[in-house]
Amino acid sequence: MNYEKESEILKALGHPIRLKMVEGLMNNECNVNRIVDVLNIPQSTASQHLGILKSRGIVVAKKEGVRTCYRVVDKKVRNIVRVLNQ
């Protein structure tokens, strides 16, 4: 196990907003505007948290015209969130 990498993933999931983002992005990929609306947070806050999730390899971004859509790609993270929901 790569303890450094795994602890960085857990730190990223340790913030309530990022955990909510990951949970939502597991079911539907969406853009920043949708995340801002659903979580009722400023766009800059959403972008900052998405940047952290992206840098840890938890989510990836895909350009669709002028919009950028995000989705969860880390299978371990999906499993962690599923366990937390039990």
C-alpha positions as CSV (number, residue, x, y, z in Angstrom):
1,M,0.0,0.0,0.0
2,N,1.2,3.5,-0.8
3,Y,0.4,5.2,2.5
4,E,1.2,8.7,1.3
5,K,-1.2,8.4,-1.6
6,E,-3.9,6.8,0.4
7,S,-3.7,9.3,3.1
8,E,-4.0,12.2,0.6
9,I,-7.2,10.6,-0.8
10,L,-8.6,10.3,2.7
11,K,-7.7,13.9,3.5
12,A,-9.4,15.0,0.3
13,L,-12.6,13.1,1.3
14,G,-12.3,14.5,4.9
15,H,-14.0,17.8,4.0
16,P,-17.8,17.7,4.0
17,I,-18.2,19.7,0.8
18,R,-15.8,17.4,-1.1
19,L,-17.5,14.3,0.2
20,K,-20.8,15.6,-1.0
21,M,-19.3,16.5,-4.4
22,V,-17.9,13.0,-4.7
23,E,-21.1,11.3,-3.7
24,G,-23.1,13.4,-6.3
25,L,-20.5,12.9,-9.0
26,M,-20.6,9.1,-8.5
27,N,-24.1,9.1,-9.9
28,N,-24.0,11.9,-12.5
29,E,-21.2,13.8,-14.1
30,C,-21.9,17.5,-14.1
31,N,-20.4,20.9,-14.4
32,V,-19.4,23.5,-11.8
33,N,-22.6,25.5,-12.2
34,R,-24.8,22.5,-11.3
35,I,-22.5,21.7,-8.3
36,V,-22.8,25.4,-7.2
37,D,-26.6,25.2,-7.4
38,V,-27.0,21.9,-5.6
39,L,-24.6,22.6,-2.8
40,N,-25.4,26.3,-2.5
41,I,-21.8,27.4,-2.5
42,P,-19.8,30.1,-4.4
43,Q,-18.4,29.1,-7.7
44,S,-14.8,29.8,-6.5
45,T,-15.3,27.5,-3.6
46,A,-16.6,24.7,-5.9
47,S,-13.7,25.2,-8.2
48,Q,-11.2,25.1,-5.4
49,H,-12.6,21.8,-4.0
50,L,-12.8,20.3,-7.5
51,G,-9.2,21.2,-8.0
52,I,-8.2,19.3,-4.9
53,L,-10.2,16.2,-6.0
54,K,-8.7,16.4,-9.5
55,S,-5.2,16.7,-8.2
56,R,-5.7,13.5,-6.1
57,G,-6.9,11.6,-9.1
58,I,-10.4,11.2,-7.6
59,V,-12.2,13.1,-10.4
60,V,-11.4,13.9,-14.0
61,A,-12.7,16.8,-16.1
62,K,-14.0,16.6,-19.6
63,K,-14.5,19.6,-21.8
64,E,-17.9,19.8,-23.5
65,G,-17.9,23.0,-25.5
66,V,-17.5,25.8,-23.0
67,R,-18.5,23.6,-20.1
68,T,-16.3,21.3,-18.1
69,C,-18.0,18.2,-16.7
70,Y,-16.5,16.2,-13.8
71,R,-16.9,12.6,-12.8
72,V,-15.5,10.2,-10.2
73,V,-12.9,7.8,-11.7
74,D,-11.2,6.3,-8.6
75,K,-12.8,2.9,-7.8
76,K,-11.4,2.9,-4.2
77,V,-13.1,6.2,-3.6
78,R,-16.4,4.9,-4.9
79,N,-16.1,1.9,-2.5
80,I,-15.3,4.2,0.4
81,V,-18.3,6.4,-0.2
82,R,-20.5,3.3,-0.6
83,V,-19.3,2.0,2.8
84,L,-20.0,5.4,4.4
85,N,-23.5,5.3,3.1
86,Q,-24.3,2.0,4.8
